[in-house]
Amino acid sequence: MLDFLAYLEFERGLSRNTLEAYRSDLLQFGAYLERIGADALGVGHAELAAFLAELAEGGEDRPAAAPSTVQRKTACLRSFYRHLRREELLDGDPTATLTAPRRGRRLPKVLGRAEVARLLEHPRGTAPVALRDRALLEVMYACGLRASEATGLEIGDIDLEEGILRARGKGAKERLVPVGSAALTALRAYLDRGRPALVGARHETHVLVNVRGGALTRQGLYKIVQRHARGAGLDGRMTPHTLRHSFATHLLAGGCDLRAVQEMLGHADIATTQLYTHLSAERLKDVYFKAHPRATGRSGG
């Protein structure tokens, strides 16, 4: 195993973090081999599959590993046994038919409407930074923008009269998205009174700028969202993408057409958008079971 790690470091040039992950995976595999009284050269597909099954199922002394973790360990074993074959230490490959578990699709976190309102109302006052932050949050929720799309917005991308903006999505694809009245009000206030004070004499085409007047970075946007999330009591539940998830879920829950939401989000595949219909259904079930007396085991008098 040490020879394999040396190969990964010096011939493949893998990063230190990746090497540490492989080392941890191989140590765990080695402990398993020792427990069953076998060695790496003598095990077959059955023993390897049993090792992965143990990881996935967990036990009394350890929790079940996440599907992504088991998948990574499967990849590690495949790479390790390919190396053994290259070194002519094995004739066959016991990982040839070893399949990794499918990575499950987890429903994204979304905010309730009252939580969104608390977040959007948190930037208070008329200071330039407060006006910027309010516009940023309002536009991201109103239009379902990705962080990169928000930071990439330029002055020419926004039509305040028509209430529409141009978003540049993945693969340099562009789409037009409507902007709601609350977001338009916040944008006008920021563009009239906040942005000029931040930009000063600089020539900057980006809509969202930092305190020095330069284009806001994705890291800067993330920090702004996190700061206001903490202030609104949403710490630990918020990322910039949470606003995008909430935008889609609230539109579908309100009866918006799935194809229209797909277009506004810029999804190439409608199956990606359909994930939000499942989330809307889960929220409806939750409300139903909390409210309906016969569903919750309560009976009316």
RARA-V477927 format. One record per residue. N is the residue number from 1. PHI is phi in whole degrees, 0 to 359 (* if undefined). OMEGA is omega in whole degrees, -180 to 180 (* if undefined). NEAR is the number of other C-alpha atoms within 8 Angstrom. Layout:
N|PHI|OMEGA|NEAR, N|PHI|OMEGA|NEAR
This chain:
1|*|178|6, 2|296|178|5, 3|297|179|6, 4|293|179|9, 5|295|177|11, 6|295|177|9, 7|299|-179|9, 8|296|-177|11, 9|285|-171|11, 10|267|-179|8, 11|261|179|7, 12|271|179|7, 13|65|-180|7, 14|290|-178|9, 15|290|180|7, 16|299|-180|6, 17|296|179|6, 18|294|178|8, 19|298|179|12, 20|295|178|8, 21|295|178|8, 22|297|180|11, 23|299|178|9, 24|298|180|8, 25|297|-178|10, 26|289|176|11, 27|297|178|8, 28|294|177|8, 29|295|178|9, 30|298|178|10, 31|296|177|8, 32|295|179|9, 33|299|179|11, 34|297|-178|9, 35|293|-179|7, 36|267|178|6, 37|69|-179|6, 38|228|175|9, 39|231|-173|9, 40|299|-177|7, 41|278|-175|6, 42|255|-178|6, 43|275|178|11, 44|240|-178|7, 45|302|-176|10, 46|299|-179|7, 47|294|179|8, 48|293|178|12, 49|296|179|9, 50|295|177|8, 51|299|180|10, 52|293|179|11, 53|295|177|8, 54|299|180|9, 55|297|-176|10, 56|291|-176|11, 57|272|-178|9, 58|74|-179|11, 59|195|-178|8, 60|296|-176|5, 61|262|-178|5, 62|204|178|6, 63|284|176|8, 64|295|178|9, 65|286|177|10, 66|294|178|7, 67|307|180|11, 68|294|179|7, 69|292|179|8, 70|296|179|14, 71|296|179|12, 72|295|180|8, 73|293|175|11, 74|297|178|12, 75|297|179|9, 76|298|-180|11, 77|297|179|10, 78|300|180|10, 79|296|-180|8, 80|298|-178|10, 81|284|172|11, 82|296|178|9, 83|297|179|9, 84|298|177|10, 85|291|178|12, 86|299|179|7, 87|278|178|7, 88|59|176|7, 89|267|178|8, 90|224|176|9, 91|271|-178|6, 92|249|-180|5, 93|236|-178|9, 94|291|179|11, 95|264|-175|10, 96|302|-180|6, 97|249|180|6, 98|282|-177|10, 99|250|177|5, 100|278|177|8, 101|296|178|7, 102|291|178|6, 103|289|-179|7, 104|289|178|5, 105|266|-179|4, 106|273|177|4, 107|293|-179|7, 108|290|176|7, 109|283|175|8, 110|228|176|9, 111|263|170|10, 112|287|-177|7, 113|297|178|7, 114|294|179|7, 115|292|176|9, 116|300|-179|9, 117|299|178|8, 118|298|-180|9, 119|294|-176|11, 120|292|180|10, 121|274|-174|8, 122|292|178|10, 123|291|-176|10, 124|247|176|8, 125|96|-176|6, 126|243|176|7, 127|295|-178|7, 128|307|-179|12, 129|293|178|9, 130|296|178|11, 131|296|178|17, 132|296|-176|12, 133|296|179|10, 134|295|179|14, 135|296|-179|12, 136|301|-177|10, 137|295|-179|10, 138|298|-177|12, 139|290|180|14, 140|297|179|14, 141|284|-178|12, 142|293|-172|10, 143|243|179|12, 144|65|-175|14, 145|282|166|12, 146|286|180|11, 147|302|-178|11, 148|294|179|8, 149|288|179|11, 150|293|-179|12, 151|289|180|14, 152|274|-180|9, 153|299|175|14, 154|246|-176|9, 155|307|-179|8, 156|289|-179|5, 157|275|-175|9, 158|247|175|11, 159|247|-177|9, 160|291|-179|8, 161|291|-179|4, 162|277|-178|5, 163|68|-177|12, 164|212|176|11, 165|225|178|11, 166|257|178|11, 167|252|177|13, 168|259|-175|11, 169|265|-178|12, 170|295|179|5, 171|67|178|4, 172|60|178|6, 173|280|179|7, 174|248|176|8, 175|213|178|11, 176|259|-177|9, 177|231|176|10, 178|294|178|8, 179|242|-179|12, 180|290|-174|8, 181|295|180|7, 182|296|179|7, 183|292|178|12, 184|296|178|12, 185|297|179|8, 186|295|179|12, 187|295|-179|10, 188|299|-180|9, 189|298|-180|10, 190|291|-178|13, 191|291|-180|9, 192|279|-169|8, 193|239|-177|10, 194|268|-176|15, 195|297|179|14, 196|302|180|9, 197|290|-180|8, 198|281|-176|13, 199|284|-178|13, 200|64|-177|7, 201|271|-178|4, 202|292|173|6, 203|264|-177|5, 204|228|-176|8, 205|267|-179|6, 206|288|-179|11, 207|291|-176|11, 208|269|-176|12, 209|233|177|13, 210|272|-175|10, 211|292|178|7, 212|266|177|7, 213|92|177|11, 214|271|-179|9, 215|300|178|11, 216|290|178|10, 217|271|176|7, 218|297|178|9, 219|296|178|6, 220|297|178|9, 221|297|180|12, 222|301|-179|11, 223|295|178|8, 224|297|-180|9, 225|298|-180|12, 226|297|-179|11, 227|298|-179|8, 228|284|175|11, 229|297|177|12, 230|298|-180|9, 231|296|-180|10, 232|268|179|10, 233|77|-178|6, 234|246|-177|10, 235|302|180|10, 236|87|-179|4, 237|244|-169|6, 238|242|163|11, 239|225|176|9, 240|305|-178|12, 241|290|178|9, 242|299|178|12, 243|294|177|13, 244|295|178|14, 245|299|-178|13, 246|293|176|13, 247|306|-176|12, 248|293|-177|12, 249|295|-179|13, 250|291|177|10, 251|296|-179|10, 252|293|178|14, 253|296|179|9, 254|274|176|6, 255|99|180|6, 256|292|-180|9, 257|295|-177|7, 258|300|-179|9, 259|295|179|7, 260|293|178|8, 261|294|177|13, 262|302|-179|13, 263|293|-179|9, 264|291|178|11, 265|280|-178|9, 266|78|178|8, 267|280|177|9, 268|286|-176|5, 269|245|-178|7, 270|294|178|9, 271|299|178|6, 272|295|179|7, 273|291|-178|12, 274|297|177|9, 275|305|-178|9, 276|286|175|12, 277|291|177|11, 278|297|-179|8, 279|294|178|11, 280|299|179|12, 281|296|179|8, 282|297|180|8, 283|292|178|8, 284|295|178|8, 285|297|-179|8, 286|298|178|8, 287|297|-178|8, 288|299|-176|9, 289|289|176|9, 290|279|-171|8, 291|258|-172|8, 292|278|-175|8, 293|296|-179|9, 294|279|-180|7, 295|283|-175|10, 296|260|178|9, 297|90|178|6, 298|266|177|7, 299|239|-178|6, 300|285|-179|4, 301|262|*|2
